[in-house]
Amino acid sequence: MSEAKKTPAVPAGELAPHRLAPAPGAKKRVKRVGRGVGSGHGKTSCRGGKGQTARSGGSIAPGFEGGQMPLQRRLPKRGFHNPFRTAYEVVNVGQLEAFAAGTEVTPEALRERRLLRRGSAPLKILGEGTLTRALTVRAQAVSAAARQKIEAAGGRVEIVA
């Protein structure tokens, strides 16, 4: 059973009902509009002139240009989004220097060292940097340059499904 939160002891006279007040700045005065010219918020009640934006609910949809063909529709559509694209989590060969020689580098080992962020994306090793240690690298994909550098350092590359 957890302990109840203890409030600090307050002298008896300080916590009287007539002394309770909101924190400074907690209460803000209401802006009273439409109460005469002298208030500074009279006549149009801070809404500018007449028209659509002065009415209740009178807002304009984002991208609406007053009937003119909007920019989004004036510009041509370009490109293609491949729905079957494989988005790899990328690690460069130079980052593998963090492992000791003879270590087996797997996606799990890379996650432990925070070299991989996303949990489900497949791993691809790229060839940026240098490698001086012989490592066994297990990944879903490896670039040709990365494979060459790993094998030149005396290591092995294994492609896993």
Phi, psi and omega in degrees: 000130183279153180285145176291146180292125183269130176269147181294146180293133181241136176304144188306319185286338186282335184256039180278147182305324182287351179260352181290135180207151177294159180297150180301130180087357182282331180252128181243141180292142179287139178279108182267110183256158178071033182240040174104155184295323183296338181285340184087350179237030183269197178047271185270004175053046175066018182256011181079216181274213179268179175113189188301317185284347177275346183274158177289137182075008186271077175242157183256137182297145177301134180090351179284131184241035175074024180103338174295150180298119184295155182304319182300329180268341179284330183275145181287155174283140180223150170085188185208135177253114182281114181289346183257012182296140175262117179266110182272152167270126191255136172228133179270156182302322181299331179287342181284352176297342180292341182269148177286157180299140179085000181284148174266115182267114179238166176303324179295318179295324179290324178294321178300323180270008178061031174272343174245139181256302184285146185280322192258345186290142177291157185262135173232132179263127178248165192268017180286133178097184181237155180230129182245357185246147177280116181232152171259114185254124175247119181211166179282333179207148180219134177285160182298319180295320180293317179301317181297316182291321180293316181288329177293331179276001178094013182262182180233151177241129176235127178270125178250154182281000000 
